Amino acid sequence: MKSEALNEIEARAADWIAERDGNDAGLPSERQQALDEWLNASTANRVAYLRLDHAWRRADRLRALQTPSPALGAEPPRRARLAWLARPPVYRAAAGLSLAVLALVLVTDLGGLGGLGGFGQSDTQRYATARGQRESVALADGSHLTLNTATKLRTAVTPKAREVWLDQGEAFFDIAHDAKRPFVVHAGKQTVTVLGTKFSLFREGDRLRVAVLEGRVQVKTARASATVLARDDAAVADVANVLVTRKSSQQLSASLSWLQGKLVFDQVSLADAARQFNRYGRRQLVIEDDAAARIAIGGVFDAHNVEAFARLLHVGFGLNVQTDGDRIRVSSPAS
């Protein structure tokens, strides 16, 4: 992102913080909604807002420890100080703060946040998706990530290394080739190392599912030797083991149908299908009995339309379907 755009974003973030602090009782509901929409519009907006807010809180704490200097004069309005803080160059001396103190605040903040918002040498960021949300992320090295529902990960791309921490959830990786900087993904006690490839990871606690569409990846667990996966390989890894299976291209494509917002089932149990749907929506499927849970399900479904899936269960299998608030209860017909 160009510096002019970053400056504009930070200036807008400063305006929001000033407006927020000027309302001791909090922003009115319509203004809070506008702020939320602006924050959700882009990662750059959120990063700028959090960085400036954090920096200013630190500055206020440091200010409280300083002895006032008559030469500095009266403190300027908070809005003016925030706007001054937002404008480059970063290390300006705002009224009431010495240059050294302000620089210390910003250097500390930038170090703690890993250079977010375009400052510093690394591209370290945190990303998170809500239930049912997907997000595409472009990294500085040319790699692209796609986060599935309810996923959290962190990235750190520097001139010397490329690393990602998958804290929870599922992501698809399209990694730019760089022989000098292997791309390493940490998922709990497992690590996946690649040079350039396309693959997906799904972390469930200490269990990691891997599917390779192109290239080769190396999977290393805490207590097992490194295992190399090639194209059309899939694996399930835990702390001690890596189980590798060969998949058809169709099977791998089905496992990545979430990239198009779809769920593809190939004769899976209704219990498993319900677990997949429940990752995406607020309304949850509850399978009431074992006979219904064992029914085999096949087909392509909209991951975000569990209501339509439930109607098909009623029409196609004669199951009882009852909506109870945020639950859709499914049971076998009464004998």
Buried (B, 14 or more C-beta within 10 A) or exposed (E): EEEEEBBEBBBBBBBBBBBBEEEEEEBEEEBEEBBEEBBEEEBBBBBBBBBBBBBBEBBEEBBEEEEEEEEEEEBEEBBBBBBBBBEEEBEBBBEBBBEEBBBBBBBBBBEEBBBBBBBBEBBBBBBBBEEBBBBEBEBBBEBBBBBBBBBBBBBBBBEEEBBBBBBBBBBBBBBBBBEEBBBBBBBBBBBBBBBBBBBBBBBBEBBBBBBBBBBBBBBBBEEBEEBEBEBBBBBBBBBEEBEBEEBEEEBBBBBBBBEEBBBBBEEBBBBEBBBBBBBBBEBBBEBBEEEBBEBEBEEEBBBBBBEEBBEBBBEEBEBBBEEEEEEBBBBBEEE
